[in-house]
């Protein structure tokens, strides 16, 4: 009997052999057979490998899948997600990649590569345990960074450099409290557009801290100083514009630029608060006749051609009339322009041009073109005329045609230079993309306009104003609102040498009585 049972006696204990590991990490079969009397018993063992679970965890961390990460942790704490979000947000990371490395015993190393204000790489470790027949991360804050624990955090500390200066054309700083208000408006806009250039890059460092106490600096990045921004603003021209508007008691604006380059020299607003020089939209009134005259001259109308200018004329079923119902009879086209004959220009636009042609010529003066001078600015609008009445209204700068003082200053500048140029406050290489390209005027059009616009000052609607010699321009009285005698904005646009300008006075009335004297004072002030 004893002999028969000998084979059932347990074997003498032997020394346990170490588990075999691949690269130092345990790989266990899911089911392991143990032979006993009458057969075998299959025992459940830990699945997978510590290496694979660590790799899955790190991949989930890279893609910020905190739910998947929790599923690979033996006993995740309630604030597991908060630890990781605070780590990422606190360091202002734009990207983070976690790559598994070598394994030893039950520890898997990893490399953290972080992108943000401080680009930083460090080495970490994940401690792995067998948990419910799977390999899981034994998590603590040290799984994020080896030196983290409760009560500690990794913190980003930065120090911004002083913004680089913004200067006028002569090098004077204009980003100071004593700068004129209208210029400060422009400076604010320039800071928004060129903030990255001006501000440079802040110095930054990652520190390990416990409350207010800094334990160590883990990584750092040096700051880069900002680059100065030189503008085209000419303070002498600005002061002359501000002085010219000093006695105006209604909202007004004056814009001046250099026709040969498109450089904006001044943009004065009175009162401040709203940058009407660049953002205000008004019917341009008779200043738009510069555009309409260009189209008519290009269509063959000579400056000395005889045209009719009755006091009133029905166009498309709507009565158009001249200022104060003046009847000029038959006169040269040059004089019709100088006297700003609404009836002449309205009728000729319908009879000789048509909406498509006038729209085409208005585009050559920047209407519809995106304006990107370096600060926000509106584009001039010339909507397609709906009918003859709408076209006649557009031809005299009324109806749905709208423009800012800056827009109309570029119209005058185009005549002075021979080409419409997009206006700018900074070097053209710094301008935002998407701006319009220069557009050259036809030689015949240019010759005619350089005859027509001086005549306004010497013989036309502005002849009572004492302009300096060599001045040329166009008055405008732009009605708005309703009634038999609706209120009107007062306009004057012009040029003298390599200087072009536009003046608007909201609700000011006749351009010859209000805006033209402002323009004359401005030129004399220079």
Secondary structure by P-SEA (a helix, b strand, c coil): ccccccccccccccccccccccccbbbbbcbbbbbcccbbbbbbcccccaaaaaaaaaaaaaacaaaaaaaaccccccaaaaaaaaaaaaacccbbbbbbccccccbbbbbbbbbccccccccbbbbbbbcccbbbbbcccccccccccccbbbbbbbbbccccccccccccccccccccaaaaaaaaaaaaacccccccccbbbbbbcccccccccccbbbbbbbbbbbccccaaaaaaaaaaacccccccbbbbbbcccccccccccccccccccccccccccccaaaaaaaaaaaacccccbbbbbccccccccbbbbcccccccccccaaaaaaaccaaaaaaaaaacccaaaaaaaaaaaccccccccccbbbbbbbcccccaaaaaaaaaccccbbbcaaaaaaaaaaaaccbbbbbbccccccccccccccccccaaaaaaaaaaaaaaacccccccccccccccbbbbbbbcccccccbbbbbcccccccccbbbbbcccccccccaaaaaaaaaaac
